Amino acid sequence: MPAISNYVVSYLGNEFIQPPPFELPTIYKDSSSTTPLIFVLSPGSDPMNALNKFGELKKKSIEPVSLG
């Protein structure tokens, strides 16, 4: 894995290795009633606290659905 990462960084740049920052207000702007937010998570990541706080700030209810 490190060798592949080094190869990608060398030829394409670091932006292809580093995940973008998690900015919920920016992501929320792209959502709508027909385009919901879907989180595909990796082990150890849990955006639920940030999502609940953002929902309280926007006075919106959160309807989480677990697919697993």
CHARMM-style PDB file with segment names, atoms N, HN, CA, C and O in Angstrom:
ATOM      1  N   MET     1       0.811  -1.195   0.000  1.00  0.00      PROA
ATOM      2  CA  MET     1       0.000   0.000   0.000  1.00  0.00      PROA
ATOM      3  C   MET     1       0.861   1.269   0.000  1.00  0.00      PROA
ATOM      4  O   MET     1       0.580   2.186  -0.772  1.00  0.00      PROA
ATOM      5  N   PRO     2       1.902   1.352   0.842  1.00  0.00      PROA
ATOM      6  CA  PRO     2       2.731   2.567   0.802  1.00  0.00      PROA
ATOM      7  C   PRO     2       3.387   2.799  -0.563  1.00  0.00      PROA
ATOM      8  O   PRO     2       3.514   3.944  -0.996  1.00  0.00      PROA
ATOM      9  N   ALA     3       3.802   1.730  -1.241  1.00  0.00      PROA
ATOM     10  HN  ALA     3       3.698   0.799  -0.889  1.00  0.00      PROA
ATOM     11  CA  ALA     3       4.429   1.891  -2.563  1.00  0.00      PROA
ATOM     12  C   ALA     3       3.439   2.456  -3.574  1.00  0.00      PROA
ATOM     13  O   ALA     3       3.800   3.312  -4.382  1.00  0.00      PROA
ATOM     14  N   ILE     4       2.209   1.992  -3.537  1.00  0.00      PROA
ATOM     15  HN  ILE     4       1.916   1.297  -2.881  1.00  0.00      PROA
ATOM     16  CA  ILE     4       1.186   2.508  -4.450  1.00  0.00      PROA
ATOM     17  C   ILE     4       0.888   3.968  -4.130  1.00  0.00      PROA
ATOM     18  O   ILE     4       0.747   4.793  -5.032  1.00  0.00      PROA
ATOM     19  N   SER     5       0.793   4.276  -2.857  1.00  0.00      PROA
ATOM     20  HN  SER     5       0.907   3.605  -2.124  1.00  0.00      PROA
ATOM     21  CA  SER     5       0.551   5.669  -2.448  1.00  0.00      PROA
ATOM     22  C   SER     5       1.673   6.579  -2.932  1.00  0.00      PROA
ATOM     23  O   SER     5       1.410   7.663  -3.454  1.00  0.00      PROA
ATOM     24  N   ASN     6       2.910   6.151  -2.764  1.00  0.00      PROA
ATOM     25  HN  ASN     6       3.124   5.271  -2.340  1.00  0.00      PROA
ATOM     26  CA  ASN     6       4.050   6.943  -3.232  1.00  0.00      PROA
ATOM     27  C   ASN     6       4.019   7.141  -4.744  1.00  0.00      PROA
ATOM     28  O   ASN     6       4.327   8.226  -5.236  1.00  0.00      PROA
ATOM     29  N   TYR     7       3.648   6.099  -5.477  1.00  0.00      PROA
ATOM     30  HN  TYR     7       3.397   5.218  -5.076  1.00  0.00      PROA
ATOM     31  CA  TYR     7       3.541   6.186  -6.929  1.00  0.00      PROA
ATOM     32  C   TYR     7       2.485   7.218  -7.334  1.00  0.00      PROA
ATOM     33  O   TYR     7       2.734   8.066  -8.192  1.00  0.00      PROA
ATOM     34  N   VAL     8       1.314   7.140  -6.713  1.00  0.00      PROA
ATOM     35  HN  VAL     8       1.112   6.452  -6.016  1.00  0.00      PROA
ATOM     36  CA  VAL     8       0.230   8.076  -7.034  1.00  0.00      PROA
ATOM     37  C   VAL     8       0.654   9.504  -6.722  1.00  0.00      PROA
ATOM     38  O   VAL     8       0.413  10.407  -7.523  1.00  0.00      PROA
ATOM     39  N   VAL     9       1.282   9.721  -5.568  1.00  0.00      PROA
ATOM     40  HN  VAL     9       1.478   8.987  -4.917  1.00  0.00      PROA
ATOM     41  CA  VAL     9       1.730  11.066  -5.202  1.00  0.00      PROA
ATOM     42  C   VAL     9       2.762  11.568  -6.208  1.00  0.00      PROA
ATOM     43  O   VAL     9       2.721  12.734  -6.602  1.00  0.00      PROA
ATOM     44  N   SER    10       3.683  10.708  -6.625  1.00  0.00      PROA
ATOM     45  HN  SER    10       3.716   9.761  -6.304  1.00  0.00      PROA
ATOM     46  CA  SER    10       4.740  11.106  -7.566  1.00  0.00      PROA
ATOM     47  C   SER    10       4.183  11.528  -8.920  1.00  0.00      PROA
ATOM     48  O   SER    10       4.650  12.505  -9.506  1.00  0.00      PROA
ATOM     49  N   TYR    11       3.190  10.801  -9.420  1.00  0.00      PROA
ATOM     50  HN  TYR    11       2.810  10.008  -8.945  1.00  0.00      PROA
ATOM     51  CA  TYR    11       2.702  11.047 -10.773  1.00  0.00      PROA
ATOM     52  C   TYR    11       1.427  11.895 -10.857  1.00  0.00      PROA
ATOM     53  O   TYR    11       1.195  12.565 -11.863  1.00  0.00      PROA
ATOM     54  N   LEU    12       0.612  11.868  -9.820  1.00  0.00      PROA
ATOM     55  HN  LEU    12       0.800  11.324  -9.002  1.00  0.00      PROA
ATOM     56  CA  LEU    12      -0.655  12.601  -9.878  1.00  0.00      PROA
ATOM     57  C   LEU    12      -0.751  13.727  -8.853  1.00  0.00      PROA
ATOM     58  O   LEU    12      -1.426  14.729  -9.091  1.00  0.00      PROA
ATOM     59  N   GLY    13      -0.083  13.567  -7.722  1.00  0.00      PROA
ATOM     60  HN  GLY    13       0.465  12.753  -7.529  1.00  0.00      PROA
ATOM     61  CA  GLY    13      -0.123  14.599  -6.704  1.00  0.00      PROA
ATOM     62  C   GLY    13      -0.760  14.116  -5.415  1.00  0.00      PROA
ATOM     63  O   GLY    13      -1.496  13.130  -5.389  1.00  0.00      PROA
ATOM     64  N   ASN    14      -0.458  14.833  -4.358  1.00  0.00      PROA
ATOM     65  HN  ASN    14       0.140  15.634  -4.379  1.00  0.00      PROA
ATOM     66  CA  ASN    14      -0.917  14.469  -3.016  1.00  0.00      PROA
ATOM     67  C   ASN    14      -2.439  14.529  -2.871  1.00  0.00      PROA
ATOM     68  O   ASN    14      -3.003  13.821  -2.037  1.00  0.00      PROA
ATOM     69  N   GLU    15      -3.112  15.363  -3.670  1.00  0.00      PROA
ATOM     70  HN  GLU    15      -2.654  15.939  -4.348  1.00  0.00      PROA
ATOM     71  CA  GLU    15      -4.571  15.501  -3.545  1.00  0.00      PROA
ATOM     72  C   GLU    15      -5.313  14.218  -3.891  1.00  0.00      PROA
ATOM     73  O   GLU    15      -6.487  14.074  -3.548  1.00  0.00      PROA
ATOM     74  N   PHE    16      -4.644  13.278  -4.569  1.00  0.00      PROA
ATOM     75  HN  PHE    16      -3.691  13.395  -4.848  1.00  0.00      PROA
ATOM     76  CA  PHE    16      -5.274  11.998  -4.894  1.00  0.00      PROA
ATOM     77  C   PHE    16      -5.113  10.970  -3.782  1.00  0.00      PROA
ATOM     78  O   PHE    16      -5.674   9.877  -3.866  1.00  0.00      PROA
ATOM     79  N   ILE    17      -4.358  11.304  -2.748  1.00  0.00      PROA
ATOM     80  HN  ILE    17      -3.903  12.192  -2.680  1.00  0.00      PROA
ATOM     81  CA  ILE    17      -4.134  10.406  -1.612  1.00  0.00      PROA
ATOM     82  C   ILE    17      -4.863  10.908  -0.364  1.00  0.00      PROA
ATOM     83  O   ILE    17      -5.443  10.119   0.382  1.00  0.00      PROA
ATOM     84  N   GLN    18      -4.829  12.211  -0.146  1.00  0.00      PROA
ATOM     85  HN  GLN    18      -4.358  12.852  -0.753  1.00  0.00      PROA
ATOM     86  CA  GLN    18      -5.429  12.797   1.049  1.00  0.00      PROA
ATOM     87  C   GLN    18      -6.932  12.984   0.848  1.00  0.00      PROA
ATOM     88  O   GLN    18      -7.350  13.544  -0.165  1.00  0.00      PROA
ATOM     89  N   PRO    19      -7.745  12.529   1.792  1.00  0.00      PROA
ATOM     90  CA  PRO    19      -9.195  12.757   1.664  1.00  0.00      PROA
ATOM     91  C   PRO    19      -9.503  14.243   1.852  1.00  0.00      PROA
ATOM     92  O   PRO    19      -8.802  14.936   2.589  1.00  0.00      PROA
ATOM     93  N   PRO    20     -10.547  14.727   1.189  1.00  0.00      PROA
ATOM     94  CA  PRO    20     -10.916  16.133   1.377  1.00  0.00      PROA
ATOM     95  C   PRO    20     -11.421  16.353   2.799  1.00  0.00      PROA
ATOM     96  O   PRO    20     -11.888  15.411   3.439  1.00  0.00      PROA
ATOM     97  N   PRO    21     -11.335  17.570   3.296  1.00  0.00      PROA
ATOM     98  CA  PRO    21     -11.825  17.833   4.654  1.00  0.00      PROA
ATOM     99  C   PRO    21     -13.343  17.621   4.729  1.00  0.00      PROA
ATOM    100  O   PRO    21     -14.066  17.873   3.765  1.00  0.00      PROA
ATOM    101  N   PHE    22     -13.799  17.160   5.873  1.00  0.00      PROA
ATOM    102  HN  PHE    22     -13.211  16.955   6.656  1.00  0.00      PROA
ATOM    103  CA  PHE    22     -15.226  16.925   6.094  1.00  0.00      PROA
ATOM    104  C   PHE    22     -15.859  18.236   6.530  1.00  0.00      PROA
ATOM    105  O   PHE    22     -15.745  18.632   7.690  1.00  0.00      PROA
ATOM    106  N   GLU    23     -16.524  18.905   5.603  1.00  0.00      PROA
ATOM    107  HN  GLU    23     -16.617  18.583   4.661  1.00  0.00      PROA
ATOM    108  CA  GLU    23     -17.181  20.181   5.881  1.00  0.00      PROA
ATOM    109  C   GLU    23     -18.679  20.017   5.644  1.00  0.00      PROA
ATOM    110  O   GLU    23     -19.161  20.155   4.520  1.00  0.00      PROA
ATOM    111  N   LEU    24     -19.399  19.723   6.708  1.00  0.00      PROA
ATOM    112  HN  LEU    24     -19.007  19.611   7.621  1.00  0.00      PROA
ATOM    113  CA  LEU    24     -20.828  19.436   6.604  1.00  0.00      PROA
ATOM    114  C   LEU    24     -21.632  20.588   6.007  1.00  0.00      PROA
ATOM    115  O   LEU    24     -22.521  20.328   5.196  1.00  0.00      PROA
ATOM    116  N   PRO    25     -21.370  21.848   6.361  1.00  0.00      PROA
ATOM    117  CA  PRO    25     -22.151  22.932   5.725  1.00  0.00      PROA
ATOM    118  C   PRO    25     -22.004  22.964   4.205  1.00  0.00      PROA
ATOM    119  O   PRO    25     -22.971  23.249   3.498  1.00  0.00      PROA
ATOM    120  N   THR    26     -20.821  22.677   3.701  1.00  0.00      PROA
ATOM    121  HN  THR    26     -20.035  22.446   4.275  1.00  0.00      PROA
ATOM    122  CA  THR    26     -20.602  22.645   2.257  1.00  0.00      PROA
ATOM    123  C   THR    26     -21.323  21.464   1.628  1.00  0.00      PROA
ATOM    124  O   THR    26     -21.941  21.603   0.573  1.00  0.00      PROA
ATOM    125  N   ILE    27     -21.250  20.309   2.263  1.00  0.00      PROA
ATOM    126  HN  ILE    27     -20.748  20.196   3.120  1.00  0.00      PROA
ATOM    127  CA  ILE    27     -21.915  19.117   1.751  1.00  0.00      PROA
ATOM    128  C   ILE    27     -23.433  19.308   1.766  1.00  0.00      PROA
ATOM    129  O   ILE    27     -24.127  18.886   0.840  1.00  0.00      PROA
ATOM    130  N   TYR    28     -23.936  19.938   2.810  1.00  0.00      PROA
ATOM    131  HN  TYR    28     -23.373  20.280   3.562  1.00  0.00      PROA
ATOM    132  CA  TYR    28     -25.385  20.149   2.955  1.00  0.00      PROA
ATOM    133  C   TYR    28     -25.956  20.986   1.808  1.00  0.00      PROA
ATOM    134  O   TYR    28     -27.091  20.767   1.384  1.00  0.00      PROA
ATOM    135  N   LYS    29     -25.175  21.938   1.309  1.00  0.00      PROA
ATOM    136  HN  LYS    29     -24.254  22.115   1.653  1.00  0.00      PROA
ATOM    137  CA  LYS    29     -25.642  22.787   0.208  1.00  0.00      PROA
ATOM    138  C   LYS    29     -25.951  21.979  -1.046  1.00  0.00      PROA
ATOM    139  O   LYS    29     -26.777  22.393  -1.860  1.00  0.00      PROA
ATOM    140  N   ASP    30     -25.295  20.828  -1.211  1.00  0.00      PROA
ATOM    141  HN  ASP    30     -24.625  20.492  -0.550  1.00  0.00      PROA
ATOM    142  CA  ASP    30     -25.522  19.984  -2.384  1.00  0.00      PROA
ATOM    143  C   ASP    30     -26.695  19.030  -2.218  1.00  0.00      PROA
ATOM    144  O   ASP    30     -27.064  18.344  -3.171  1.00  0.00      PROA
ATOM    145  N   SER    31     -27.289  18.971  -1.033  1.00  0.00      PROA
ATOM    146  HN  SER    31     -26.990  19.529  -0.259  1.00  0.00      PROA
ATOM    147  CA  SER    31     -28.378  18.026  -0.795  1.00  0.00      PROA
ATOM    148  C   SER    31     -29.734  18.685  -1.041  1.00  0.00      PROA
ATOM    149  O   SER    31     -29.853  19.909  -1.091  1.00  0.00      PROA
ATOM    150  N   SER    32     -30.745  17.841  -1.193  1.00  0.00      PROA
ATOM    151  HN  SER    32     -30.649  16.846  -1.153  1.00  0.00      PROA
ATOM    152  CA  SER    32     -32.124  18.317  -1.337  1.00  0.00      PROA
ATOM    153  C   SER    32     -33.040  17.185  -0.890  1.00  0.00      PROA
ATOM    154  O   SER    32     -32.569  16.141  -0.439  1.00  0.00      PROA
ATOM    155  N   SER    33     -34.338  17.391  -1.013  1.00  0.00      PROA
ATOM    156  HN  SER    33     -34.721  18.239  -1.380  1.00  0.00      PROA
ATOM    157  CA  SER    33     -35.274  16.333  -0.620  1.00  0.00      PROA
ATOM    158  C   SER    33     -35.174  15.131  -1.548  1.00  0.00      PROA
ATOM    159  O   SER    33     -35.552  14.024  -1.163  1.00  0.00      PROA
ATOM    160  N   THR    34     -34.675  15.327  -2.755  1.00  0.00      PROA
ATOM    161  HN  THR    34     -34.368  16.226  -3.068  1.00  0.00      PROA
ATOM    162  CA  THR    34     -34.506  14.214  -3.688  1.00  0.00      PROA
ATOM    163  C   THR    34     -33.045  13.790  -3.843  1.00  0.00      PROA
ATOM    164  O   THR    34     -32.749  12.819  -4.539  1.00  0.00      PROA
ATOM    165  N   THR    35     -32.143  14.512  -3.200  1.00  0.00      PROA
ATOM    166  HN  THR    35     -32.384  15.301  -2.634  1.00  0.00      PROA
ATOM    167  CA  THR    35     -30.713  14.168  -3.212  1.00  0.00      PROA
ATOM    168  C   THR    35     -30.218  14.153  -1.773  1.00  0.00      PROA
ATOM    169  O   THR    35     -29.666  15.145  -1.296  1.00  0.00      PROA
ATOM    170  N   PRO    36     -30.413  13.029  -1.071  1.00  0.00      PROA
ATOM    171  CA  PRO    36     -30.040  12.974   0.350  1.00  0.00      PROA
ATOM    172  C   PRO    36     -28.535  12.841   0.541  1.00  0.00      PROA
ATOM    173  O   PRO    36     -27.796  12.529  -0.393  1.00  0.00      PROA
ATOM    174  N   LEU    37     -28.103  13.084   1.764  1.00  0.00      PROA
ATOM    175  HN  LEU    37     -28.703  13.337   2.523  1.00  0.00      PROA
ATOM    176  CA  LEU    37     -26.706  12.841   2.127  1.00  0.00      PROA
ATOM    177  C   LEU    37     -26.542  11.359   2.422  1.00  0.00      PROA
ATOM    178  O   LEU    37     -27.314  10.783   3.189  1.00  0.00      PROA
ATOM    179  N   ILE    38     -25.547  10.750   1.821  1.00  0.00      PROA
ATOM    180  HN  ILE    38     -24.920  11.218   1.199  1.00  0.00      PROA
ATOM    181  CA  ILE    38     -25.233   9.340   2.061  1.00  0.00      PROA
ATOM    182  C   ILE    38     -23.783   9.273   2.497  1.00  0.00      PROA
ATOM    183  O   ILE    38     -22.897   9.775   1.806  1.00  0.00      PROA
ATOM    184  N   PHE    39     -23.541   8.651   3.643  1.00  0.00      PROA
ATOM    185  HN  PHE    39     -24.261   8.243   4.204  1.00  0.00      PROA
ATOM    186  CA  PHE    39     -22.193   8.530   4.176  1.00  0.00      PROA
ATOM    187  C   PHE    39     -21.732   7.084   4.023  1.00  0.00      PROA
ATOM    188  O   PHE    39     -22.351   6.169   4.566  1.00  0.00      PROA
ATOM    189  N   VAL    40     -20.656   6.885   3.292  1.00  0.00      PROA
ATOM    190  HN  VAL    40     -20.153   7.628   2.852  1.00  0.00      PROA
ATOM    191  CA  VAL    40     -20.023   5.575   3.185  1.00  0.00      PROA
ATOM    192  C   VAL    40     -18.820   5.635   4.123  1.00  0.00      PROA
ATOM    193  O   VAL    40     -17.861   6.365   3.871  1.00  0.00      PROA
ATOM    194  N   LEU    41     -18.879   4.872   5.192  1.00  0.00      PROA
ATOM    195  HN  LEU    41     -19.658   4.279   5.397  1.00  0.00      PROA
ATOM    196  CA  LEU    41     -17.911   5.010   6.269  1.00  0.00      PROA
ATOM    197  C   LEU    41     -16.848   3.931   6.241  1.00  0.00      PROA
ATOM    198  O   LEU    41     -17.079   2.806   5.798  1.00  0.00      PROA
ATOM    199  N   SER    42     -15.686   4.303   6.724  1.00  0.00      PROA
ATOM    200  HN  SER    42     -15.498   5.217   7.084  1.00  0.00      PROA
ATOM    201  CA  SER    42     -14.615   3.335   6.929  1.00  0.00      PROA
ATOM    202  C   SER    42     -14.529   3.053   8.423  1.00  0.00      PROA
ATOM    203  O   SER    42     -15.055   3.827   9.223  1.00  0.00      PROA
ATOM    204  N   PRO    43     -13.881   1.966   8.814  1.00  0.00      PROA
ATOM    205  CA  PRO    43     -13.778   1.648  10.244  1.00  0.00      PROA
ATOM    206  C   PRO    43     -13.176   2.806  11.038  1.00  0.00      PROA
ATOM    207  O   PRO    43     -12.157   3.384  10.660  1.00  0.00      PROA
ATOM    208  N   GLY    44     -13.830   3.119  12.135  1.00  0.00      PROA
ATOM    209  HN  GLY    44     -14.657   2.649  12.442  1.00  0.00      PROA
ATOM    210  CA  GLY    44     -13.343   4.179  13.012  1.00  0.00      PROA
ATOM    211  C   GLY    44     -13.921   5.551  12.738  1.00  0.00      PROA
ATOM    212  O   GLY    44     -13.717   6.467  13.534  1.00  0.00      PROA
ATOM    213  N   SER    45     -14.640   5.724  11.630  1.00  0.00      PROA
ATOM    214  HN  SER    45     -14.805   4.980  10.983  1.00  0.00      PROA
ATOM    215  CA  SER    45     -15.224   7.039  11.353  1.00  0.00      PROA
ATOM    216  C   SER    45     -16.690   7.048  11.779  1.00  0.00      PROA
ATOM    217  O   SER    45     -17.424   6.086  11.551  1.00  0.00      PROA
ATOM    218  N   ASP    46     -17.092   8.133  12.389  1.00  0.00      PROA
ATOM    219  HN  ASP    46     -16.495   8.914  12.574  1.00  0.00      PROA
ATOM    220  CA  ASP    46     -18.476   8.258  12.847  1.00  0.00      PROA
ATOM    221  C   ASP    46     -18.880   9.728  12.810  1.00  0.00      PROA
ATOM    222  O   ASP    46     -18.612  10.460  13.764  1.00  0.00      PROA
ATOM    223  N   PRO    47     -19.521  10.177  11.728  1.00  0.00      PROA
ATOM    224  CA  PRO    47     -19.918  11.578  11.615  1.00  0.00      PROA
ATOM    225  C   PRO    47     -21.228  11.913  12.328  1.00  0.00      PROA
ATOM    226  O   PRO    47     -21.723  13.033  12.206  1.00  0.00      PROA
ATOM    227  N   MET    48     -21.797  10.962  13.071  1.00  0.00      PROA
ATOM    228  HN  MET    48     -21.395  10.052  13.170  1.00  0.00      PROA
ATOM    229  CA  MET    48     -23.131  11.168  13.653  1.00  0.00      PROA
ATOM    230  C   MET    48     -23.184  12.351  14.608  1.00  0.00      PROA
ATOM    231  O   MET    48     -24.156  13.105  14.583  1.00  0.00      PROA
ATOM    232  N   ASN    49     -22.167  12.539  15.451  1.00  0.00      PROA
ATOM    233  HN  ASN    49     -21.378  11.926  15.471  1.00  0.00      PROA
ATOM    234  CA  ASN    49     -22.182  13.682  16.368  1.00  0.00      PROA
ATOM    235  C   ASN    49     -22.185  15.003  15.608  1.00  0.00      PROA
ATOM    236  O   ASN    49     -22.949  15.911  15.935  1.00  0.00      PROA
ATOM    237  N   ALA    50     -21.331  15.108  14.599  1.00  0.00      PROA
ATOM    238  HN  ALA    50     -20.711  14.370  14.333  1.00  0.00      PROA
ATOM    239  CA  ALA    50     -21.279  16.333  13.795  1.00  0.00      PROA
ATOM    240  C   ALA    50     -22.601  16.550  13.071  1.00  0.00      PROA
ATOM    241  O   ALA    50     -23.071  17.682  12.955  1.00  0.00      PROA
ATOM    242  N   LEU    51     -23.196  15.476  12.588  1.00  0.00      PROA
ATOM    243  HN  LEU    51     -22.814  14.557  12.682  1.00  0.00      PROA
ATOM    244  CA  LEU    51     -24.469  15.570  11.882  1.00  0.00      PROA
ATOM    245  C   LEU    51     -25.597  16.012  12.817  1.00  0.00      PROA
ATOM    246  O   LEU    51     -26.421  16.847  12.444  1.00  0.00      PROA
ATOM    247  N   ASN    52     -25.637  15.461  14.018  1.00  0.00      PROA
ATOM    248  HN  ASN    52     -24.968  14.782  14.322  1.00  0.00      PROA
ATOM    249  CA  ASN    52     -26.662  15.871  14.990  1.00  0.00      PROA
ATOM    250  C   ASN    52     -26.518  17.334  15.383  1.00  0.00      PROA
ATOM    251  O   ASN    52     -27.514  18.051  15.474  1.00  0.00      PROA
ATOM    252  N   LYS    53     -25.292  17.785  15.615  1.00  0.00      PROA
ATOM    253  HN  LYS    53     -24.482  17.203  15.540  1.00  0.00      PROA
ATOM    254  CA  LYS    53     -25.058  19.190  15.966  1.00  0.00      PROA
ATOM    255  C   LYS    53     -25.465  20.113  14.827  1.00  0.00      PROA
ATOM    256  O   LYS    53     -26.063  21.166  15.053  1.00  0.00      PROA
ATOM    257  N   PHE    54     -25.141  19.715  13.609  1.00  0.00      PROA
ATOM    258  HN  PHE    54     -24.656  18.860  13.425  1.00  0.00      PROA
ATOM    259  CA  PHE    54     -25.515  20.520  12.449  1.00  0.00      PROA
ATOM    260  C   PHE    54     -27.037  20.556  12.288  1.00  0.00      PROA
ATOM    261  O   PHE    54     -27.599  21.597  11.947  1.00  0.00      PROA
ATOM    262  N   GLY    55     -27.701  19.432  12.530  1.00  0.00      PROA
ATOM    263  HN  GLY    55     -27.245  18.586  12.807  1.00  0.00      PROA
ATOM    264  CA  GLY    55     -29.164  19.388  12.475  1.00  0.00      PROA
ATOM    265  C   GLY    55     -29.803  20.310  13.491  1.00  0.00      PROA
ATOM    266  O   GLY    55     -30.783  20.989  13.187  1.00  0.00      PROA
ATOM    267  N   GLU    56     -29.250  20.340  14.706  1.00  0.00      PROA
ATOM    268  HN  GLU    56     -28.453  19.788  14.953  1.00  0.00      PROA
ATOM    269  CA  GLU    56     -29.759  21.253  15.734  1.00  0.00      PROA
ATOM    270  C   GLU    56     -29.553  22.703  15.319  1.00  0.00      PROA
ATOM    271  O   GLU    56     -30.430  23.542  15.527  1.00  0.00      PROA
ATOM    272  N   LEU    57     -28.400  22.999  14.735  1.00  0.00      PROA
ATOM    273  HN  LEU    57     -27.688  22.318  14.566  1.00  0.00      PROA
ATOM    274  CA  LEU    57     -28.103  24.354  14.276  1.00  0.00      PROA
ATOM    275  C   LEU    57     -29.078  24.804  13.195  1.00  0.00      PROA
ATOM    276  O   LEU    57     -29.519  25.954  13.191  1.00  0.00      PROA
ATOM    277  N   LYS    58     -29.413  23.903  12.286  1.00  0.00      PROA
ATOM    278  HN  LYS    58     -29.056  22.969  12.290  1.00  0.00      PROA
ATOM    279  CA  LYS    58     -30.331  24.208  11.186  1.00  0.00      PROA
ATOM    280  C   LYS    58     -31.799  23.978  11.548  1.00  0.00      PROA
ATOM    281  O   LYS    58     -32.693  24.233  10.740  1.00  0.00      PROA
ATOM    282  N   LYS    59     -32.040  23.491  12.775  1.00  0.00      PROA
ATOM    283  HN  LYS    59     -31.314  23.284  13.432  1.00  0.00      PROA
ATOM    284  CA  LYS    59     -33.399  23.159  13.220  1.00  0.00      PROA
ATOM    285  C   LYS    59     -34.067  22.159  12.263  1.00  0.00      PROA
ATOM    286  O   LYS    59     -35.226  22.314  11.876  1.00  0.00      PROA
ATOM    287  N   LYS    60     -33.292  21.131  11.898  1.00  0.00      PROA
ATOM    288  HN  LYS    60     -32.351  21.005  12.212  1.00  0.00      PROA
ATOM    289  CA  LYS    60     -33.768  20.054  11.027  1.00  0.00      PROA
ATOM    290  C   LYS    60     -33.694  18.742  11.776  1.00  0.00      PROA
ATOM    291  O   LYS    60     -32.805  18.538  12.602  1.00  0.00      PROA
ATOM    292  N   SER    61     -34.635  17.847  11.485  1.00  0.00      PROA
ATOM    293  HN  SER    61     -35.358  18.012  10.814  1.00  0.00      PROA
ATOM    294  CA  SER    61     -34.587  16.527  12.103  1.00  0.00      PROA
ATOM    295  C   SER    61     -33.692  15.611  11.271  1.00  0.00      PROA
ATOM    296  O   SER    61     -33.644  15.718  10.045  1.00  0.00      PROA
ATOM    297  N   ILE    62     -32.999  14.729  11.937  1.00  0.00      PROA
ATOM    298  HN  ILE    62     -33.038  14.641  12.933  1.00  0.00      PROA
ATOM    299  CA  ILE    62     -32.090  13.788  11.293  1.00  0.00      PROA
ATOM    300  C   ILE    62     -32.761  12.424  11.265  1.00  0.00      PROA
ATOM    301  O   ILE    62     -33.242  11.940  12.289  1.00  0.00      PROA
ATOM    302  N   GLU    63     -32.791  11.807  10.089  1.00  0.00      PROA
ATOM    303  HN  GLU    63     -32.400  12.200   9.257  1.00  0.00      PROA
ATOM    304  CA  GLU    63     -33.385  10.479   9.924  1.00  0.00      PROA
ATOM    305  C   GLU    63     -32.302   9.496   9.467  1.00  0.00      PROA
ATOM    306  O   GLU    63     -32.196   9.216   8.273  1.00  0.00      PROA
ATOM    307  N   PRO    64     -31.509   8.976  10.382  1.00  0.00      PROA
ATOM    308  CA  PRO    64     -30.462   8.031   9.951  1.00  0.00      PROA
ATOM    309  C   PRO    64     -31.063   6.683   9.551  1.00  0.00      PROA
ATOM    310  O   PRO    64     -32.018   6.206  10.164  1.00  0.00      PROA
ATOM    311  N   VAL    65     -30.488   6.086   8.522  1.00  0.00      PROA
ATOM    312  HN  VAL    65     -29.712   6.474   8.025  1.00  0.00      PROA
ATOM    313  CA  VAL    65     -30.901   4.768   8.057  1.00  0.00      PROA
ATOM    314  C   VAL    65     -29.646   3.916   7.917  1.00  0.00      PROA
ATOM    315  O   VAL    65     -28.741   4.250   7.151  1.00  0.00      PROA
ATOM    316  N   SER    66     -29.598   2.820   8.658  1.00  0.00      PROA
ATOM    317  HN  SER    66     -30.333   2.549   9.280  1.00  0.00      PROA
ATOM    318  CA  SER    66     -28.462   1.913   8.583  1.00  0.00      PROA
ATOM    319  C   SER    66     -28.725   0.867   7.513  1.00  0.00      PROA
ATOM    320  O   SER    66     -29.769   0.214   7.517  1.00  0.00      PROA
ATOM    321  N   LEU    67     -27.787   0.710   6.608  1.00  0.00      PROA
ATOM    322  HN  LEU    67     -26.939   1.239   6.605  1.00  0.00      PROA
ATOM    323  CA  LEU    67     -27.936  -0.270   5.533  1.00  0.00      PROA
ATOM    324  C   LEU    67     -27.147  -1.534   5.801  1.00  0.00      PROA
ATOM    325  O   LEU    67     -27.075  -2.422   4.951  1.00  0.00      PROA
ATOM    326  N   GLY    68     -26.553  -1.616   6.986  1.00  0.00      PROA
ATOM    327  HN  GLY    68     -26.611  -0.895   7.676  1.00  0.00      PROA
ATOM    328  CA  GLY    68     -25.702  -2.771   7.252  1.00  0.00      PROA
ATOM    329  C   GLY    68     -26.073  -3.540   8.428  1.00  0.00      PROA
ATOM    330  OT1 GLY    68     -25.421  -4.536   8.745  1.00  0.00      PROA
TER     331      GLY     68
END
